[in-house]
Amino acid sequence: MKLIVCPSCGEEIVLKDLYDGMEIRCELCNAVLLYENNKFILLDTNEEFEPEDLEKDFEEEEFEEEEEFEEEYEEYYEE
């Protein structure tokens, strides 16, 4: 399973499978990406994106959320 971000709006898209010719639709902005030849193609503009450019790590996001929570917790209880 992969997590990518929509190049149009930044919304997270979960991919359970990835194969040549696959169409991916963003549920937020309805942008359509086509996966061909190891690249994502945004059909609205024909822009090409490398998978590494759109991939997002699950662990990275969880760590950022934990760090944010800790900062808010410390600010709240310092007052």
N, C-alpha and C positions, 0 to 999 in steps of 0.2 A: 504494500500500500504506500502511495506517495502523496505528499501534500505539496501543491503548487499554488502560486498566487496568480490571479487574473491580471494580465498586463494592462487591461483597460481601467479596472476599478480597484484592484488590490485585494479583492475578496479571496478567501482561501477556498480551494477546490480540492476535494479528496478524490484521488484516482485509485480504484481498486485493481485496474488492469491498464496496460498501456501497450498498444500495438500499432503498426503502420496503418494509416487510413482511419484511425479512430478520431471521432469528433467529440469535443468536450465543450459543454455549454455552461457558462457562468450563470448561476441562478439569480444573481443580483442585477447584473446589467445586460444579460442575454447575449454577451459576446460569444462568438464561436471560435474555438481553436481547433485546428486540424493537426494531427501528429503524423508527419511524414519524413522519412529519411533522417531520423534522429533529431528532428527540429519541430517546434510548435509554430504553426502559422496562424496569425490572427486574421481571420477571413475578412473583417471589415477593411483592413488597411494593407493586407498582404505582407505585414511585417513578420520577419522570422526571428525566433527566439531559441537560444540553446536551452536544453533542459536545465542546466545548472543555474541559468539566470532566473528561472521561475520556481525552482525547487525551494522548499522550506522544510527545515528539520523540526520534527515534533519536539525533540529535547530542547532546542534553542528557544522555542516559544514558551515551553513550560518554565524554563529557567527565568526568562524575562518576567513572566507573571509572578513567580515566587518573589523575585527581587523587588518588584513593584509593590507587592503586598507587604513585604517586610518594611519598606520605606514608609508606607502609609501607616502601618501599625506603630512604628517608632514615633512618627510625627504626632499621631493621635494621643499616645500615652506620655509623651514628653510634656504636654501642656498641662 
